[in-house]
Every structure is written in structure tokens, then in C-alpha cells.
Amino acid sequence: MIPLTRPEFGDEEARAVADVLKSGWVVQGPKVAEFEAAVASRLGAAHGVATTSCTTALHLAFIASGIGPGDEVICPSYSFIASANAIVHAGATPVFADIEDDTWNLDPSDIARRVTSRTKAVLAVHQVGLAAELDRIRESIPDRVAIVEDAACAIGSLYKGRPIGSHGHLTCLSFHPRKTISLGEGGMLLTNDAAVACHAKTLRSHGASVSDFERHRMKGLVFEEYRELGYNYRMTDIQAAIGLEQMKRLDDLLTARRAVAARYNAAFGKMTQIQIPAQPEYAQHSYQSYAIRLRPSCRVARDEVMRELIDEEIACRRGIPPIHLEPLYLKGGRVSLPVTEAVAAESIFLPMYASLTESDQARVVDRVLHAVTR
Ligand SMILES: *Cc1c(COP(=O)(O)O)cnc(C)c1O
């Protein structure tokens, strides 16, 4: 079976974990601080705040932005459900906007139509690693409305030549095994604002004014205080040690993923039945995933194509299920998002990972071409 994805761990990660276990300090400590600094400096942000996941990083980003009950946050429905759930966790209301037909990222003109006096932020999702058009999103909203970036899929992705993470907004990463680098689970909030970083670090550790590690280090009598409701969103040093090794691999992993994508693009780009991922001039894709969309000229139904791939032991997934159609989000009434629904119904995710061999990829390509031209 050719899998959809696979985490890229080696002996270095195993050794790093063993070293942390032997050190006797396994909870959040020096490795987490080192990992935060490594990610923030690589992505061009002043501060990193490690968390248990991107979902919890987003929750902290919204709280740190002063977003809560009564506020609205505009976000795509064409995303993993966590994007909207994090808005709800903060007590605010997600307002779904439609996506562009080619990039499958938020459509700035549709964002503009959905702004109200209660809009506090736009959640710009860089879907599957393609940067959203941040400058056009900025122009589509009033100055008082913030941008928060859901960069769960976008480590190593560039917007206008600079890494996602360096554009001055609160930006949240994921280190789940479906993403480009992984620690099993994990996330990070990036910010240039020292006060926001400090607030987020307090919130992630029960709201304590002093962290365990600081108390341990200061040896003497230091007592923490709890001034606001916090959470346990702490990454462990075990995870961070894996992350430090994964960061060393990041450039190689990105190069390998881009090579896989280039081979798919070359094979599918000339087919009238297939729409390949957009490559707008403002972005350099990081290809957390690779999805094709079947054009109307394709005579074979999407699910038939998927059936053929699965029968040939090639893993694939349907396009991202729109959040606004999930029972949880239908309670507020159904909104109309025609582009989101069409892209979701007509697209297929194909195997994409750095160690996908050329021969396995050739099998995928042959099978897709066979299925769409049946
Ligand atoms: C994976 C993903 C998330 C959630 O990340 P976790 O680390 O699993 O919480 C959020 N948003 C998007 C766009 C994702 O792809």
C-alpha cells in the first residue's frame, strides 16, 4: 500500500528522545525553549510559544488578541474543523467566507462582504501549504480587524519571498504527523510582540506567574500566583527534542516535497480532465499535501477515481470536508459557499511525503491517468 503521508523520523530523533529521558527532566524545560528559538529564528518571528497542538496555539492566539464572546472571526469553511473550533473555544463566532476557485484559499472579496461591526479578526489559513494572499486580505478589511494566520500546513511556505511566520501577525503551526515536520503532536504560536508571547506562555501553563522550570532553576523560595484562567497546553521536552532534529531536516524535506509536486504537476498539467494546485507568483508552496481537482471534462465521477486508486492499494482522500456542512456548524443555519462545496466535491488528495520514491509515484500517476480517462 502506498500511504497518503508518512512522518520522516530517523535515528537522530530516537537518540534525542533517549537523551531527554536520561536527563531526568521530561516536562517543559530547556529543550522547549531551544526549539522555540530555532523555529522562530528560521521563520523570521521574534518569539515562539510552543503548545500541545495548532488548535491550542490558535486558542491562545485568539485570547491574546482579546477575542471572546460576542466577537466574530471570518474563516474559511474549506479547512480542517480545528480552524473553526479554536474560534469557538475562545467564545467567539466563526463566520465562513468562500474560497478562490484556483488557490482554494480565502477569497478577499467574499471576506469584505462578511465584515460586520462585530468582526474582530480574519483567520487566514494557508491551506495545504499555499500562502493565502495576505496583502489583499488586509485591503479587504478595516484597520481595526486583526489577521491571525493558521499556518498548520505552512512551515517553509513563502509569501512574497518571505517565510510564513515573518509577516507580523500571530501565526500558528502544527507538528502533527500529517504535517511537514512532526513531534507526534505539537504546535507553536509565533509573534513579534514580547507582551503577547509572555501572556501566551502564562496561559499555556495554568496561568501561573512563574513556570515550573524557572522555579526549579531559581532554587530558592519562589511562589507562583494565578491571576487569570489558564490551560495545560504545554509541550514536553521529549517532543521538543524530536522537533530540534526535525528542524535540521526541514530544508531537505521541503526540497523533496517540491520535487514530488513538480513530478505530479508535469504529469497532470497537460490533462484537460485535471486541475493541478495553483502556483500564484506571490507564493512558494510547501506542499503539506497535494490535491487534484477533476474538471467538468472528466467523465468519471470523483468517487469512482478514488475507488480505482484504493483498489490498486494507493491511499487517497476526498477533498477537505467543508466545516459549514458538519452537523456541529449547521445549527446556526446553512450558509451558501458554492466554490467551497464544488472544490470539496471534485478534489482528491494523493500520496505526498518526502520519501515517496519515484517508482511509487509513477504507479500513482499511471493509475490516476488511467482512472480519469476511462
Ligand atoms: C492540521 C490542521 C490544524 C490542527 O492542527 P493540530 O496540531 O492537529 O491541532 C488546524 N488547521 C489546519 C489548516 C490544519 O491542517
The ligand as an SDF file (V2000), in Angstrom:
LIG
                    3D

 15 15  0  0  0  0  0  0  0  0999 V2000
   -3.9290   20.0920   10.9970 C   0  0  0  0  0  0  0  0  0  0  0  0
   -4.5950   21.4070   10.9810 C   0  0  0  0  0  0  0  0  0  0  0  0
   -4.9890   22.0430   12.1670 C   0  0  0  0  0  0  0  0  0  0  0  0
   -4.8960   21.3740   13.5000 C   0  0  0  0  0  0  0  0  0  0  0  0
   -3.6020   21.1120   13.9040 O   0  0  0  0  0  0  0  0  0  0  0  0
   -3.3720   20.2610   15.2710 P   0  0  0  0  0  0  0  0  0  0  0  0
   -1.9260   20.4550   15.5560 O   0  0  0  0  0  0  0  0  0  0  0  0
   -3.7240   18.8420   14.9370 O   0  0  0  0  0  0  0  0  0  0  0  0
   -4.2530   20.8530   16.2870 O   0  0  0  0  0  0  0  0  0  0  0  0
   -5.5130   23.3170   12.0830 C   0  0  0  0  0  0  0  0  0  0  0  0
   -5.6770   23.9370   10.9000 N   0  0  0  0  0  0  0  0  0  0  0  0
   -5.3290   23.3520    9.7390 C   0  0  0  0  0  0  0  0  0  0  0  0
   -5.4990   24.1030    8.4660 C   0  0  0  0  0  0  0  0  0  0  0  0
   -4.7960   22.0630    9.7410 C   0  0  0  0  0  0  0  0  0  0  0  0
   -4.4870   21.4740    8.5820 O   0  0  0  0  0  0  0  0  0  0  0  0
  1  2  1  0
  2  3  1  0
  2 14  2  0
  3  4  1  0
  3 10  2  0
  4  5  1  0
  5  6  1  0
  6  7  2  0
  6  8  1  0
  6  9  1  0
 10 11  1  0
 11 12  2  0
 12 13  1  0
 12 14  1  0
 14 15  1  0
M  END
$$$$
